[in-house]
Structure formats: structure tokens, C-alpha cells
Amino acid sequence: MLIFNLFTYVFTAITITTVSLVADKLRTQDIDGAGDALSSALFVATTFGLIIQAVLLCCSQQMVMLTGAAPALLAPSVTYLKIRAWSAPAVLISMVAQAGLLAQQDAFAPFIWVAVQSILNVIGDLVLIKHFQQGLTGAAWATVLSQLIGTIGLIWMLKFRGQVRPRPQIPTLQQLQELSSTFGPASLIYVFKCLCFMLLQGSATALKPALVAAHQVLWQVWNLCAFGHVPMEQAALAFLPGIQNRQEYTEWVKLLAGVGLFVGLVTALLATGVPYYMPFLFTPDVQLWPIMKSIAPQCAISMVLCALDVSASGILMASKDLLFLARAMAISFTAVVTYFKAITGQGWQLGGTWWGLCLFFFIRALQSCHQLYSSQQSAQQMHTISAFESDKLRAVAITAEASG
């Protein structure tokens, strides 16, 4: 599952690219251009999905071995990965389809089909695992089938619900260049984030088995809560490009920043509530509960910082400040690599690993929030100067008219 998620997570950039391009075209009332952008993104998603599928089918064993999986887990892990590989194109296509609907400010359709997909997945798990005793294989097929159905539903929504409707076409060189201008820097952001998470996992797996087990449980909780931050990024990309009024734009930025802080605090409470009050929901092993509780503060701090960073980064993405975000991510990754090298052999144990996650998001949030504040101050100054010049020209015109 980790390998499959890493592959698809990198291509989250295609979601950002699609929302940004389609929303920009719609802002200028270029419906045909928005359709071309969406169709090109679907073609790219399908192509990369097929490539990922082929790679996973051909090299699944080698990839699982690279994770350091125990020999007893090798065969079932390879089987699981090969089954999940069949859904790779559908996953990427569904990401683009959701982005296309969000760019049209339609959040209802993606919500409905994600909910349907989740319900079908649960039903599939119950039938294949509990009734037919298929175990891990059944779980994999339940996920694949629910993702395929969800993708079909999202494509149907795109074709019959939205004003921007995709059509089968091979994108031109110009359209690919337009996609790559956003997709390139955005993909770097997610590549560096994936590398950071791999460093975190590598540092944790070098510890004692009990510490590794506790880390994996809380890491699962952290990722589950972090998914709650994603809509803020997508909302910024969907709504901000279409706002022309400066005052309204500033109010939206303040709203998104405030929501980012609020969501961060809520998800931090949820993530820390599990090890303190409900650890049994994720593991029955009572020996892991005190370990999970010991790293709950780092979990909460990193969760708040992550939400602030996602909110600010979404606003900066909507402002096309992707090169800054890619550079900032590279700086953050370099700092985290230096940190993990420095603590190696120092006996910091699992707490040190999670402080590394806090450091990563602290540097990310510091850079993105500072850039956002600076850009807003500059825009406000430009707006003030522009308003002053307009008033000045109006006064000159009135004076000239009166003297004439």
C-alpha cells in the first residue's frame, strides 16, 4: 500500500494543474479552452496511470523487497501490490475528474462519488474478506473495484453535469507545454514531500520493533487526519483565480488562512485524542499505548503546522507562485536530511523521529506564511498607489474641465 500511495501521491500535482488551468480558462469565459485543458489532463493521467500499472506489475517484487519487508510478508505484499496496480489509471483519472468539477466550483459531485466509493469499498471488504475469506487479496480487489466504479461515476458527472465537458483527444504540443508549466514545479513539491516522508519512515524502522509498531499506528492516524487539509488547497485553487475585486480577494485569503488554523487545531485534537483516549481503535496491543502517548505532542504540533502550510501553499498556488513553493520545499527537505543525519546514533529514539516531522512542517509553514504575508503586503501597496494615482488623475481632469 505504501508503494502504491507514493506513486499516486506524486501525481497529486496533476490535480493542482487541472484545477488551476480549467479555473483560469473559465475566468476568461474560454469554455472551449477549459475543455481542451481538461481533456489534455485526462490524457496525461491515463498515460501515466498505464505506465505506473506496467511498472508495478513488472517490478512489484523488487519494490516490496526495497521496503525491507519481512520474508513472510513478501509474497502477500507482492500479490496485493499487483492487484492494486490494475486501478492505477482509474486513480489518476478520478483525481483529474474531481479537479475538473472543483474548478467549476462543484464540490457536491466529487463528495457524492467519493462517499459512494468508500461505501462500496467497505461492502466489498465485508463480502470478500468476511464471507469469502479472501483476506488481503479480497481487500485489494474490493479497493480496485470501488475505485473503478467511482471513476466511472465521476466521468459521467463531468460529461453530463458540468459546463466543461471532456472529449477524447490527443493533446497538442502547446497544450502539453501549458500543462507542464504548472505540473513540473507542482510535481517537485510532492516529490520532495514524499522523500521527506520516506526519511521519516526510514528513521522509524531502524528502531526496536515495539517502537516501529507504535509509530506505524500513529502515522496511520496522522495521515488520516492530514487528508482533512487537502480541501483547503483545492478551494483556494478553485475560487481565488476568478476573484477580480482586490478587497474580496483579501477577504478570501484571510478566510482560508483562518480556516487553515481552525482545521489544524481540530485535526490535532483528533490525532492526539487517539493515543490518549482511544488507542484501542487502531491497535489492541496495550504495550504500544504508552509509546503512542509519548509522541502525541509532536503529532499535534506537526498537524497544526501542516494545516497552516497547506492553506498558505494553496493560496500561493492559486497565485502561480509555484517556483517559490518548489524552492521552499527543497530547502525544507535539505534541512530535514541534515537533521536526521545529526541525530543518528544520538539515542533520540521515536521522539526524535517525530520532531523531524515537526521541523519539516515548521520550515514549510514559516516560508509559505511569510511569502503569503509579503505578497499580500505588496499587493496592498500596489492597490493603494493605483488608487492614489486614479484619484490624482481624476482631480487633474476635473481641474482641467473647470478651467476650460
VOPAGU-2260 file (C-alpha; in pm, 1 decimal, decimal comma):
REM VOPAGU-2260
SITE   aa  ch    i         X         Y         Z
SITE  MET   A    0       0,0       0,0       0,0
SITE  LEU   A    1     286,0     239,6      83,2
SITE  ILE   A    2     443,8     188,6    -259,8
SITE  PHE   A    3     115,9     241,2    -445,6
SITE  ASN   A    4      32,3     550,4    -241,8
SITE  LEU   A    5     377,3     700,6    -303,5
SITE  PHE   A    6     334,3     659,6    -679,3
SITE  THR   A    7      -9,6     820,4    -682,0
SITE  TYR   A    8      81,6    1090,3    -427,5
SITE  VAL   A    9     349,8    1231,5    -657,4
SITE  PHE   A   10      85,2    1271,2    -925,6
SITE  THR   A   11    -132,0    1480,0    -695,1
SITE  ALA   A   12      31,2    1761,4    -892,3
SITE  ILE   A   13    -195,8    1675,7   -1186,5
SITE  THR   A   14    -492,3    1768,8    -965,2
SITE  ILE   A   15    -345,2    2111,0    -891,0
SITE  THR   A   16    -259,4    2161,8   -1257,5
SITE  THR   A   17    -611,3    2073,0   -1371,9
SITE  VAL   A   18    -789,7    2295,0   -1119,0
SITE  SER   A   19    -557,9    2585,7   -1197,1
SITE  LEU   A   20    -580,9    2564,9   -1577,2
SITE  VAL   A   21    -953,6    2497,4   -1601,0
SITE  ALA   A   22   -1038,5    2770,0   -1347,5
SITE  ASP   A   23    -818,0    3019,3   -1536,4
SITE  LYS   A   24    -990,1    2940,5   -1866,8
SITE  LEU   A   25   -1334,9    2972,1   -1711,1
SITE  ARG   A   26   -1240,7    3306,7   -1559,9
SITE  THR   A   27   -1193,4    3441,0   -1914,4
SITE  GLN   A   28   -1510,6    3264,1   -2037,9
SITE  ASP   A   29   -1299,2    3035,1   -2259,3
SITE  ILE   A   30   -1519,4    2724,0   -2234,3
SITE  ASP   A   31   -1350,3    2550,1   -2529,6
SITE  GLY   A   32   -1006,8    2620,3   -2383,6
SITE  ALA   A   33   -1118,2    2480,9   -2047,5
SITE  GLY   A   34   -1244,4    2167,5   -2225,6
SITE  ASP   A   35    -910,6    2129,2   -2405,0
SITE  ALA   A   36    -719,7    2169,1   -2076,7
SITE  LEU   A   37    -938,1    1910,2   -1902,8
SITE  SER   A   38    -913,3    1665,8   -2195,5
SITE  SER   A   39    -533,8    1705,1   -2205,4
SITE  ALA   A   40    -509,5    1643,0   -1830,6
SITE  LEU   A   41    -721,8    1327,8   -1863,1
SITE  PHE   A   42    -495,9    1203,8   -2146,1
SITE  VAL   A   43    -183,3    1265,1   -1936,6
SITE  ALA   A   44    -342,8    1097,5   -1631,9
SITE  THR   A   45    -439,5     792,0   -1838,1
SITE  THR   A   46     -91,4     766,3   -1991,1
SITE  PHE   A   47      92,1     792,2   -1659,9
SITE  GLY   A   48    -160,0     559,4   -1496,5
SITE  LEU   A   49     -86,7     291,2   -1755,0
SITE  ILE   A   50     288,1     342,4   -1706,5
SITE  ILE   A   51     255,1     307,3   -1328,3
SITE  GLN   A   52      41,2      -2,3   -1377,4
SITE  ALA   A   53     303,1    -163,9   -1602,0
SITE  VAL   A   54     588,1     -78,7   -1363,2
SITE  LEU   A   55     403,3    -217,4   -1060,6
SITE  LEU   A   56     304,8    -537,8   -1243,2
SITE  CYS   A   57     658,6    -599,6   -1368,1
SITE  CYS   A   58     865,2    -484,8   -1068,8
SITE  SER   A   59     639,9    -536,6    -766,9
SITE  GLN   A   60     864,0    -794,9    -600,8
SITE  GLN   A   61    1175,6    -579,7    -628,3
SITE  MET   A   62     987,1    -278,5    -491,2
SITE  VAL   A   63     848,7    -468,7    -193,0
SITE  MET   A   64    1197,5    -602,9    -116,4
SITE  LEU   A   65    1333,3    -246,7    -116,2
SITE  THR   A   66    1095,9    -159,9     168,0
SITE  GLY   A   67    1266,9    -415,8     389,8
SITE  ALA   A   68     953,0    -623,9     436,9
SITE  ALA   A   69     990,5    -945,5     636,4
SITE  PRO   A   70    1028,4   -1260,7     420,3
SITE  ALA   A   71     697,5   -1396,4     546,4
SITE  LEU   A   72     520,0   -1082,7     419,4
SITE  LEU   A   73     689,8   -1072,2      79,8
SITE  ALA   A   74     451,8   -1299,1    -115,6
SITE  PRO   A   75     121,1   -1149,2      12,4
SITE  SER   A   76     257,6    -795,3     -28,6
SITE  VAL   A   77     355,7    -862,2    -390,1
SITE  THR   A   78      12,8   -1012,4    -462,2
SITE  TYR   A   79    -160,2    -712,7    -303,0
SITE  LEU   A   80      52,4    -464,2    -499,8
SITE  LYS   A   81      -9,3    -642,0    -831,9
SITE  ILE   A   82    -384,6    -634,4    -775,8
SITE  ARG   A   83    -380,5    -265,9    -676,1
SITE  ALA   A   84    -177,4    -190,7    -990,5
SITE  TRP   A   85    -486,9    -252,6   -1204,7
SITE  SER   A   86    -652,9      54,6   -1053,6
SITE  ALA   A   87    -362,1     295,0   -1116,9
SITE  PRO   A   88    -514,1     452,4   -1432,6
SITE  ALA   A   89    -852,9     485,3   -1261,5
SITE  VAL   A   90    -699,7     657,8    -957,3
SITE  LEU   A   91    -522,4     922,0   -1166,0
SITE  ILE   A   92    -825,4     973,2   -1391,8
SITE  SER   A   93   -1051,2    1018,9   -1087,0
SITE  MET   A   94    -809,5    1278,8    -947,6
SITE  VAL   A   95    -835,1    1481,3   -1269,8
SITE  ALA   A   96   -1213,7    1436,0   -1284,9
SITE  GLN   A   97   -1253,0    1565,8    -928,5
SITE  ALA   A   98   -1024,8    1858,9   -1012,4
SITE  GLY   A   99   -1230,9    1938,9   -1321,7
SITE  LEU   A  100   -1550,7    1952,3   -1116,3
SITE  LEU   A  101   -1388,9    2158,0    -839,3
SITE  ALA   A  102   -1257,8    2406,6   -1097,8
SITE  GLN   A  103   -1623,7    2458,9   -1194,6
SITE  GLN   A  104   -1695,3    2517,9    -822,2
SITE  ASP   A  105   -1889,2    2192,7    -799,9
SITE  ALA   A  106   -1788,7    2024,2    -475,7
SITE  PHE   A  107   -2110,0    1821,7    -441,4
SITE  ALA   A  108   -2044,2    1571,5    -722,8
SITE  PRO   A  109   -1693,4    1472,1    -602,3
SITE  PHE   A  110   -1825,6    1440,0    -246,3
SITE  ILE   A  111   -2108,5    1210,1    -355,3
SITE  TRP   A  112   -1888,1     980,3    -558,7
SITE  VAL   A  113   -1608,5     965,4    -302,1
SITE  ALA   A  114   -1874,3     869,6     -46,0
SITE  VAL   A  115   -2018,4     605,5    -281,8
SITE  GLN   A  116   -1669,8     470,2    -345,7
SITE  SER   A  117   -1597,3     446,7      27,2
SITE  ILE   A  118   -1926,4     267,2      97,2
SITE  LEU   A  119   -1864,2      19,8    -186,2
SITE  ASN   A  120   -1514,7     -42,3     -53,3
SITE  VAL   A  121   -1649,7    -125,6     292,1
SITE  ILE   A  122   -1916,8    -354,6     144,7
SITE  GLY   A  123   -1654,3    -523,6     -71,7
SITE  ASP   A  124   -1431,4    -578,4     230,4
SITE  LEU   A  125   -1716,2    -735,4     426,2
SITE  VAL   A  126   -1816,1    -965,9     140,4
SITE  LEU   A  127   -1471,7   -1070,1      16,1
SITE  ILE   A  128   -1287,9   -1082,1     349,3
SITE  LYS   A  129   -1553,1   -1193,2     595,2
SITE  HIS   A  130   -1784,2   -1402,1     375,5
SITE  PHE   A  131   -1544,5   -1546,8     116,7
SITE  GLN   A  132   -1238,0   -1549,2     347,3
SITE  GLN   A  133   -1014,2   -1386,0      83,4
SITE  GLY   A  134    -804,1   -1188,9     332,9
SITE  LEU   A  135    -554,0    -939,3     187,7
SITE  THR   A  136    -639,7   -1038,4    -169,0
SITE  GLY   A  137   -1006,2    -964,4    -105,9
SITE  ALA   A  138    -921,4    -625,1      45,3
SITE  ALA   A  139    -716,1    -537,6    -264,6
SITE  TRP   A  140    -992,7    -637,0    -508,4
SITE  ALA   A  141   -1255,4    -450,9    -305,2
SITE  THR   A  142   -1046,1    -134,0    -327,8
SITE  VAL   A  143    -981,2    -176,6    -701,2
SITE  LEU   A  144   -1347,0    -237,4    -788,6
SITE  SER   A  145   -1470,2      56,0    -576,7
SITE  GLN   A  146   -1213,2     287,0    -738,3
SITE  LEU   A  147   -1316,1     178,1   -1088,3
SITE  ILE   A  148   -1685,4     240,3   -1014,1
SITE  GLY   A  149   -1606,7     574,7    -850,9
SITE  THR   A  150   -1403,1     683,6   -1153,8
SITE  ILE   A  151   -1682,9     588,9   -1395,9
SITE  GLY   A  152   -1925,9     791,4   -1185,5
SITE  LEU   A  153   -1700,4    1098,6   -1181,3
SITE  ILE   A  154   -1650,2    1085,3   -1560,0
SITE  TRP   A  155   -2026,6    1056,7   -1604,6
SITE  MET   A  156   -2070,7    1363,4   -1382,0
SITE  LEU   A  157   -1816,6    1555,4   -1589,5
SITE  LYS   A  158   -1992,7    1474,6   -1916,4
SITE  PHE   A  159   -2349,7    1542,9   -1807,6
SITE  ARG   A  160   -2332,3    1785,2   -1514,6
SITE  GLY   A  161   -2056,1    2040,6   -1577,2
SITE  GLN   A  162   -2032,3    2313,6   -1838,6
SITE  VAL   A  163   -1679,6    2193,3   -1924,3
SITE  ARG   A  164   -1704,3    1854,6   -2088,9
SITE  PRO   A  165   -1401,7    1641,7   -2177,3
SITE  ARG   A  166   -1363,0    1473,8   -2513,3
SITE  PRO   A  167   -1123,3    1202,6   -2633,4
SITE  GLN   A  168    -827,1    1376,5   -2794,2
SITE  ILE   A  169    -450,1    1367,8   -2808,9
SITE  PRO   A  170    -316,5    1698,5   -2674,7
SITE  THR   A  171    -110,1    1924,7   -2897,0
SITE  LEU   A  172     245,9    2023,2   -2811,3
SITE  GLN   A  173     123,6    2365,1   -2699,7
SITE  GLN   A  174    -133,3    2209,6   -2466,0
SITE  LEU   A  175     130,4    1978,5   -2317,0
SITE  GLN   A  176     362,0    2274,1   -2261,6
SITE  GLU   A  177      78,9    2458,5   -2088,3
SITE  LEU   A  178      23,3    2158,2   -1860,8
SITE  SER   A  179     393,6    2108,5   -1788,3
SITE  SER   A  180     443,2    2475,0   -1690,9
SITE  THR   A  181     229,3    2407,3   -1383,7
SITE  PHE   A  182     271,7    2031,2   -1345,8
SITE  GLY   A  183     655,0    2047,0   -1340,1
SITE  PRO   A  184     702,5    2275,6   -1036,8
SITE  ALA   A  185     398,7    2124,8    -860,8
SITE  SER   A  186     531,9    1769,5    -901,3
SITE  LEU   A  187     863,9    1875,3    -746,6
SITE  ILE   A  188     672,7    1985,9    -437,3
SITE  TYR   A  189     519,9    1640,9    -392,2
SITE  VAL   A  190     839,5    1454,8    -481,0
SITE  PHE   A  191    1028,3    1635,2    -203,6
SITE  LYS   A  192     740,4    1578,0      38,8
SITE  CYS   A  193     742,3    1204,9     -43,7
SITE  LEU   A  194    1119,7    1191,3       8,4
SITE  CYS   A  195    1078,1    1357,0     346,7
SITE  PHE   A  196     814,3    1104,1     449,5
SITE  MET   A  197    1045,4     822,9     333,0
SITE  LEU   A  198    1321,9     966,2     553,9
SITE  LEU   A  199    1080,5     967,2     844,6
SITE  GLN   A  200     980,1     606,6     779,3
SITE  GLY   A  201    1341,5     501,2     736,6
SITE  SER   A  202    1439,1     659,6    1066,1
SITE  ALA   A  203    1147,3     490,8    1245,5
SITE  THR   A  204    1202,8     143,4    1101,1
SITE  ALA   A  205    1560,5     142,1    1231,1
SITE  LEU   A  206    1426,3     137,2    1588,5
SITE  LYS   A  207    1310,7    -152,9    1808,1
SITE  PRO   A  208    1002,7    -349,3    1690,4
SITE  ALA   A  209     770,6    -208,3    1957,4
SITE  LEU   A  210     866,9     147,6    1865,5
SITE  VAL   A  211     818,9      72,6    1495,6
SITE  ALA   A  212     474,2     -73,6    1560,7
SITE  ALA   A  213     366,4     227,4    1769,3
SITE  HIS   A  214     499,7     462,9    1503,2
SITE  GLN   A  215     308,6     287,2    1226,1
SITE  VAL   A  216     -18,8     306,8    1417,5
SITE  LEU   A  217      13,9     679,6    1494,1
SITE  TRP   A  218     145,8     750,5    1144,9
SITE  GLN   A  219    -171,0     594,6    1006,3
SITE  VAL   A  220    -379,4     821,0    1231,2
SITE  TRP   A  221    -172,7    1126,4    1130,2
SITE  ASN   A  222    -219,7    1058,9     758,4
SITE  LEU   A  223    -592,2    1003,2     805,2
SITE  CYS   A  224    -628,0    1341,8     976,3
SITE  ALA   A  225    -396,7    1514,2     725,2
SITE  PHE   A  226    -641,6    1426,7     445,0
SITE  GLY   A  227    -872,2    1680,5     607,1
SITE  HIS   A  228    -632,6    1956,8     499,9
SITE  VAL   A  229    -649,7    1882,6     126,4
SITE  PRO   A  230    -985,8    2058,4      57,5
SITE  MET   A  231    -835,0    2392,3     169,7
SITE  GLU   A  232    -573,0    2372,1    -104,7
SITE  GLN   A  233    -832,0    2276,8    -364,8
SITE  ALA   A  234   -1072,5    2550,4    -250,3
SITE  ALA   A  235    -802,6    2813,8    -295,6
SITE  LEU   A  236    -726,9    2688,3    -646,9
SITE  ALA   A  237   -1093,8    2672,1    -743,5
SITE  PHE   A  238   -1217,2    3006,0    -606,0
SITE  LEU   A  239    -930,3    3257,9    -588,2
SITE  PRO   A  240    -837,4    3282,2    -960,4
SITE  GLY   A  241   -1188,5    3401,3   -1050,2
SITE  ILE   A  242   -1197,8    3688,5    -797,9
SITE  GLN   A  243   -1133,2    4027,3    -960,7
SITE  ASN   A  244   -1208,6    4261,6    -670,3
SITE  ARG   A  245    -898,1    4321,9    -455,6
SITE  GLN   A  246   -1091,0    4364,3    -131,0
SITE  GLU   A  247   -1288,8    4044,8    -189,5
SITE  TYR   A  248    -967,5    3857,6    -274,1
SITE  THR   A  249    -806,4    3975,8      51,5
SITE  GLU   A  250   -1110,7    3864,3     249,6
SITE  TRP   A  251   -1094,2    3519,6      88,1
SITE  VAL   A  252    -724,2    3490,9     173,2
SITE  LYS   A  253    -795,1    3580,8     536,7
SITE  LEU   A  254   -1082,5    3330,8     544,3
SITE  LEU   A  255    -869,6    3046,7     404,5
SITE  ALA   A  256    -584,5    3127,1     644,6
SITE  GLY   A  257    -825,5    3128,4     938,4
SITE  VAL   A  258    -984,6    2802,6     824,8
SITE  GLY   A  259    -635,3    2654,6     796,1
SITE  LEU   A  260    -561,8    2735,7    1159,6
SITE  PHE   A  261    -902,2    2607,9    1275,1
SITE  VAL   A  262    -878,0    2281,2    1078,7
SITE  GLY   A  263    -522,3    2234,5    1206,2
SITE  LEU   A  264    -635,0    2265,2    1568,2
SITE  VAL   A  265    -930,6    2030,0    1515,4
SITE  THR   A  266    -724,7    1761,8    1340,2
SITE  ALA   A  267    -452,0    1797,7    1604,5
SITE  LEU   A  268    -709,1    1728,8    1875,8
SITE  LEU   A  269    -837,9    1427,4    1683,5
SITE  ALA   A  270    -488,8    1289,9    1619,5
SITE  THR   A  271    -381,0    1327,2    1983,2
SITE  GLY   A  272    -715,3    1204,9    2116,8
SITE  VAL   A  273    -648,5     861,2    1971,1
SITE  PRO   A  274    -332,4     777,9    2171,0
SITE  TYR   A  275    -470,5     939,0    2487,8
SITE  TYR   A  276    -829,5     815,2    2489,9
SITE  MET   A  277    -894,5     568,0    2206,4
SITE  PRO   A  278    -576,1     373,5    2120,1
SITE  PHE   A  279    -778,3      50,1    2114,6
SITE  LEU   A  280    -947,1     166,8    1793,7
SITE  PHE   A  281    -623,7     118,1    1599,1
SITE  THR   A  282    -433,7    -147,4    1795,1
SITE  PRO   A  283    -528,8    -395,4    2068,4
SITE  ASP   A  284    -164,8    -418,2    2186,1
SITE  VAL   A  285    -162,1    -237,7    2522,4
SITE  GLN   A  286     219,1    -226,2    2521,6
SITE  LEU   A  287     206,5      21,8    2233,2
SITE  TRP   A  288     -32,2     265,1    2400,2
SITE  PRO   A  289     222,6     441,3    2629,6
SITE  ILE   A  290     465,4     474,8    2336,3
SITE  MET   A  291     195,4     632,4    2120,6
SITE  LYS   A  292     107,2     871,3    2402,0
SITE  SER   A  293     471,8     978,1    2438,0
SITE  ILE   A  294     483,7    1113,7    2080,8
SITE  ALA   A  295     133,7    1266,9    2083,7
SITE  PRO   A  296     269,5    1624,2    2140,7
SITE  GLN   A  297     483,9    1601,8    1825,6
SITE  CYS   A  298     184,7    1462,9    1640,1
SITE  ALA   A  299     -29,8    1761,4    1742,3
SITE  ILE   A  300     234,9    2024,8    1665,1
SITE  SER   A  301     312,5    1882,2    1321,6
SITE  MET   A  302     -59,7    1857,5    1242,8
SITE  VAL   A  303    -122,9    2228,2    1311,4
SITE  LEU   A  304     187,4    2330,2    1114,4
SITE  CYS   A  305      83,7    2104,2     825,9
SITE  ALA   A  306    -261,2    2266,5     806,1
SITE  LEU   A  307    -111,6    2617,1     808,0
SITE  ASP   A  308     131,7    2520,9     534,4
SITE  VAL   A  309    -135,7    2356,5     317,2
SITE  SER   A  310    -364,1    2659,6     347,5
SITE  ALA   A  311     -88,3    2911,1     266,6
SITE  SER   A  312      54,2    2692,8     -11,3
SITE  GLY   A  313    -288,4    2659,4    -173,4
SITE  ILE   A  314    -321,9    3038,3    -185,4
SITE  LEU   A  315      28,4    3072,9    -331,0
SITE  MET   A  316     -50,4    2803,9    -589,8
SITE  ALA   A  317    -358,7    2998,5    -690,6
SITE  SER   A  318    -129,0    3299,9    -734,3
SITE  LYS   A  319     100,0    3091,8    -963,7
SITE  ASP   A  320     390,1    3115,3    -717,1
SITE  LEU   A  321     491,2    2754,5    -787,4
SITE  LEU   A  322     864,1    2815,1    -832,3
SITE  PHE   A  323     883,8    2962,6    -482,5
SITE  LEU   A  324     697,0    2663,5    -340,4
SITE  ALA   A  325     928,9    2416,1    -515,6
SITE  ARG   A  326    1235,6    2604,5    -391,5
SITE  ALA   A  327    1094,1    2624,5     -39,0
SITE  MET   A  328    1024,5    2250,4     -41,4
SITE  ALA   A  329    1383,3    2179,6    -148,1
SITE  ILE   A  330    1511,2    2395,9     138,9
SITE  SER   A  331    1285,4    2214,9     386,4
SITE  PHE   A  332    1395,1    1874,6     260,1
SITE  THR   A  333    1763,4    1972,2     290,2
SITE  ALA   A  334    1706,3    2085,2     648,9
SITE  VAL   A  335    1534,9    1757,6     737,9
SITE  VAL   A  336    1813,1    1548,9     579,7
SITE  THR   A  337    2066,8    1745,9     787,1
SITE  TYR   A  338    1856,6    1694,3    1099,7
SITE  PHE   A  339    1827,6    1316,5    1058,8
SITE  LYS   A  340    2199,9    1286,3     991,5
SITE  ALA   A  341    2271,8    1489,0    1305,2
SITE  ILE   A  342    2053,7    1274,8    1535,5
SITE  THR   A  343    2177,7     939,1    1400,5
SITE  GLY   A  344    2330,7     747,5    1688,0
SITE  GLN   A  345    2228,8    1010,2    1945,6
SITE  GLY   A  346    1964,9     788,9    2107,9
SITE  TRP   A  347    1672,1    1022,2    2040,1
SITE  GLN   A  348    1452,9     721,7    1961,2
SITE  LEU   A  349    1099,0     766,5    1824,2
SITE  GLY   A  350    1052,2    1114,3    1971,3
SITE  GLY   A  351    1347,7    1237,7    1767,1
SITE  THR   A  352    1193,8    1095,8    1450,8
SITE  TRP   A  353     866,3    1280,6    1509,1
SITE  TRP   A  354    1048,3    1603,8    1594,9
SITE  GLY   A  355    1192,4    1571,5    1244,5
SITE  LEU   A  356     836,5    1580,8    1107,7
SITE  CYS   A  357     768,5    1892,0    1318,0
SITE  LEU   A  358    1085,0    2054,8    1184,5
SITE  PHE   A  359     985,9    1983,9     824,7
SITE  PHE   A  360     642,6    2144,4     856,1
SITE  PHE   A  361     773,3    2430,0    1072,2
SITE  ILE   A  362    1017,1    2532,8     798,5
SITE  ARG   A  363     748,6    2480,5     534,0
SITE  ALA   A  364     487,0    2685,3     723,2
SITE  LEU   A  365     739,7    2958,8     808,1
SITE  GLN   A  366     836,6    3004,4     443,6
SITE  SER   A  367     487,5    2978,8     293,2
SITE  CYS   A  368     320,5    3204,5     552,7
SITE  HIS   A  369     597,0    3465,8     522,6
SITE  GLN   A  370     571,1    3461,1     142,6
SITE  LEU   A  371     193,9    3490,9     162,4
SITE  TYR   A  372     216,0    3785,4     404,6
SITE  SER   A  373     479,2    3958,8     191,4
SITE  SER   A  374     281,9    3911,3    -130,5
SITE  GLN   A  375     -35,1    4044,9      33,1
SITE  GLN   A  376     150,2    4349,8     166,4
SITE  SER   A  377     299,7    4417,9    -177,7
SITE  ALA   A  378     -38,7    4378,1    -346,6
SITE  GLN   A  379    -199,4    4612,6     -91,8
SITE  GLN   A  380      68,8    4875,1    -150,0
SITE  MET   A  381      23,1    4848,6    -526,9
SITE  HIS   A  382    -352,3    4879,7    -483,2
SITE  THR   A  383    -308,2    5189,9    -263,0
SITE  ILE   A  384     -69,6    5350,0    -513,9
SITE  SER   A  385    -304,9    5268,7    -800,5
SITE  ALA   A  386    -599,6    5418,6    -614,0
SITE  PHE   A  387    -395,3    5731,6    -532,8
SITE  GLU   A  388    -289,4    5773,7    -896,4
SITE  SER   A  389    -650,0    5729,5   -1010,0
SITE  ASP   A  390    -768,7    5994,2    -765,6
SITE  LYS   A  391    -487,5    6223,2    -877,7
SITE  LEU   A  392    -574,9    6183,2   -1247,2
SITE  ARG   A  393    -942,1    6236,5   -1169,5
SITE  ALA   A  394    -860,4    6557,9    -981,0
SITE  VAL   A  395    -646,0    6683,7   -1271,4
SITE  ALA   A  396    -926,8    6606,6   -1515,4
SITE  ILE   A  397   -1182,4    6792,7   -1300,8
SITE  THR   A  398    -947,8    7091,9   -1267,3
SITE  ALA   A  399    -885,2    7099,6   -1642,0
SITE  GLU   A  400   -1257,3    7077,7   -1712,5
SITE  ALA   A  401   -1333,1    7361,7   -1466,1
SITE  SER   A  402   -1064,2    7592,3   -1608,7
SITE  GLY   A  403   -1174,8    7512,6   -1963,9
